Amino acid sequence: MPVPLARDFVIGWGDCAPSGAVYYPNYFRWFDQSMWELFAANGAPIPELEAKFHVVGVPLKRLACDFLAPCRLHDKVRLESRFAAVGEKDIEIVHELTRGGIVLVRGHDHRFWGVRAPDGKLTRQAIPDEVAARIR
């Protein structure tokens, strides 16, 4: 069973819009960073997957975000990320940003096992069993 990833941090000045609330693209940056760390924490670092299986990272298929409450400058937050579903070719990761246990932002990150075909096109392929076993 995969382990979730949690990291605590403080919202900084560079994360915020002039209003003092987090500028929304930063949530997506944090989700992406956590996705890389989540794979690594589960014994499947993406650079190693790229070298061994010739996968092109784990390309993004769809990203959705629910903004439930604002995050502001100097807020102490926790970002928790976990594998929600692992299919034959697709992976769903859920990210929850909380403050004091209250969910402020929830992201749904849908990715696929992408391999470059000989013609150069990116194709969805089956996730190798040894990788699926670590993240499923």
Buried (B, 14 or more C-beta within 10 A) or exposed (E): EBEBBBEEEEBEEEBBEEEEBBEEEBBBEBBBEBBBBBBBBBBBBBEEBEEEBEBBBBEBBEBEBEBEEEBBBEBEBBBBBBBEEBEEBBBBBBBBBBBEEEEBBBBBBBBBBBBEEEEEEEEBBEBBEEBBEBBB
